Amino acid sequence: MAVTKRALITGITGQDGSYLAELLLAKGYEVHGIVRRSSTMNRSRIDHLEHASPGDQHAARLVLHYGDMTDSGGLNRLVMTAEPDEIYNLAAQSHVHISFDQPEYTGNADGLGTTRLLEAIRSTRLPTRFYQASTSEMFGLTPPPQNELSPFHPRSPYAVAKLYAHWITINYREAHGLFACSGILFNHESPRRGENFVTRKVTRGVAAILAGRATNLRLGNLDARRDWGHARDYVEAMWLMLQQQTPDDYVIATGVQRSIRQLAELAFGLGGLDWEKYVEVDRAYFRPAEVPDLCGDPAKARSKLGWRPKIAFPDMIREMLESDLVALGVRPADVLRAPSAKAS
């Protein structure tokens, strides 16, 4: 009889955590997730997993624990209690703009939080495989395309904290022999993306305009260019990294770059609208230090992991827009154009 693998996911209530939990449960894992104690419940992304019916294959294989990335003692106890085969560290204060307002907390949770987890693995001597969620924001001003050998030039407290976490993961791999990997993920989105991230802000804004609840959309730097993929594809890459014979670091990206202007043009176009009539540029949404160009080179992930993105950018934006329309009580078929066969 096959032995059930056990995984521990920090940040399980986030976009990536929820998709990763679905993936691992579908593969037969027992999944343990860390959630923060707060006065309000924020588990909408995993509610369908947490409240699965008794006959569901996922029932009883999802276990949630209260914890915090700033509490080393609590993290140690959780690792000892769960004894996971794999740990996926997805917890973070992940909003770049907010990190300028909360730099100390961002460094504590995103940077030192990773150290606390790695130290918990080292001190318990468990044969746990560790995944660290690194970010393309670490590249900052480094010109694209960026790969695993590109130099880093972080431009925000979030990126600096993540760079520390990235290098401490490498250090524990080299100094202590831990099976520790970092996935340098470029922007990845979905209907579960937080509402204050630009892709979701755009699709929510278009949905509100189509529903007659808004007349304009305020955005920041329209010339910023990013490499956008779907979170469902990217969590598969996380899992693949921990299934290899040796630990390593990988850039996960589509290799295709688009501007925020192009994002807005596509999303408004799906609703038959001219984006220039609705979008207003607001300097309040500009970063104190801008990152103009990010575009990843996923060649290593393709060759060593066999990973390729499956969901096309236009399909992802349509999925997000449809979800936001449904949330406003609007049938997508009533207001959206039919998908184009040439979408890519």
Disulfide bonds with the S-S distance in Angstrom:
none
